[in-house]
Structures are given as C-alpha cells and as structure tokens.
Amino acid sequence: MTWGLTDVTVRFGVTNALVDTTLTVEPGQVIGIVGGDGAGKTTLLRALVGEVVPRSGSVHAPAPHRIGYLPASSGSWAELSVRENLEFVGRSFGLSTSQVAARADELLARAGLDSARDRLARQLSGGMRRKLGFCMATVAEPDLLVLDEPSTGVDPVSRVELWRLVSLAAAGGAGVVMSTTYLDEAERCGHLMVLDEGHVLLSAPPEEALASLVGTVVTTTDPVHPERAWRRGRTHHEWWPPGERPVGSTITPDLEDVVIAASLARRAGVAA
C-alpha cells in the first residue's frame, strides 16, 4: 500500500501554500521535504495527516490510528512524565496496558530515555524532549510516520540518535515523511522534495537531484549579480542561468547549491 498526495493545492486566503503537489510514499521509504520558511513544508505534512483540507487534489493516507505524527512543537505534554506521555498516547491508539508497557520499554531503551521515564517532560533537554515526541509518534507502530523538523534545535549527538530512530522505523516497514532544515539529513533520505512558496522545485532521489542543476554555479569573491549569489565560507557561490557566460570558477554543485539555484531559476522563469 502506498500513501501520498495527488495534485494537491492548499490555499489560505489569497495565498497558495501548496500548488499541484504530488508525493508518493512507499512502505520502508524515507522522504525528506526541504525548503525555506514559508515554502509549504508544514502545510504538506498537515495535509497528509488530515489537519488541512486541500482546495483541490486528493490525499491518500492510512486511517488516523495508523498514522504517527510529530509536529514542530515538542509533541509531548509538559506536566506529564515520560512514561505517562507514552501511556496516554498508547492507550489513545487502542493498545492494552501490557502492550503499552512493552512498547515503552523498547522505545525508551532505543532513544536512551530509559533512566528518564519518571521525569516530567518539561524537565527534559530539548533533544530529549524531541526524542520523547518521536517515541510517542511511533508507539503504535504506524504505517505512515510524519515528522515536522524533528531535529531542528537539537544538539548534534541527539540528531544522530534521532536519525537512527527514523531509520529503525523505516526498517520496520513504516513510510516516513520528514521535513528538515539540514541538507546533510536530506541527503540520507531515499527521496527528496524541494518546495519554494508552495511550488515543487525538485522531486527525486538525492543523486538525481544533484544532477538536476539548471545553469552553472561558480565560486567567486566578487559576485557580478549579488542577488544571485550566496556566501559559502570566505567566498560566494553565484548562479548563472543557461545562455549566460559565467564569470568565476565553475564548480560541481552540492545539494545546497542545487536547492538555491532551483529557487533562483523558478523566480527567473527558467524551466528545469
């Protein structure tokens, strides 16, 4: 069974938050949704879990009790303990007391939270609380796992641990859709979707995304077109569209270059 969106458009007032967006999620697949603020990442995830009703198009998702969702907020209740948070969610999904206990033991051990099971959620560090939110989203072993920037603001060690939990969930058969602001995480996904102002710029496996650059990227200390340049270390990278002769040293673009160049190309009306 596959899940996803077909030609979905979501509008808030006069603003199109998503435009004709199609996404297919296979069991065991990890899809990364990338884009800047206002790109439509959260709207896409909320449409997938049924929190947003599309203006047009269709959503194909499991029944609500087969979806695990970690919102951009912490995803837990501050005045409940780690154990109580898991028990509440597990029971809400219809698990028995013994099933919740067994699943909690398994997840807390994986997440390194076993020693914190009686600590209030508000007493946890940011990384620990995000891992708790992940455990809550996966306690019922969902068919579809939707994660809104699960590692944003989390320390590097917890980021690694969170990614390990994501990989284990996918290995267990869940289809995973996660938004992220970290392109190194995005490159680990089996498939990428890059959004810009609700429009899909790219939708491909990472290696195909890297090969999809339209135009040329150069490195330079003195950009000819500052509006098409971005700082990388002590120099700048600058995008040149097809048909223009680049000034600077041509480079092999990485994913950051490809994502920025795709956004600039859309704004310039350059077709992929």
Order of alpha helices (4+ residues) and beta strands (2+ residues): beta-beta-beta-alpha-beta-beta-alpha-alpha-alpha-beta-alpha-beta-alpha-beta-beta-alpha-beta-beta-beta-beta-alpha
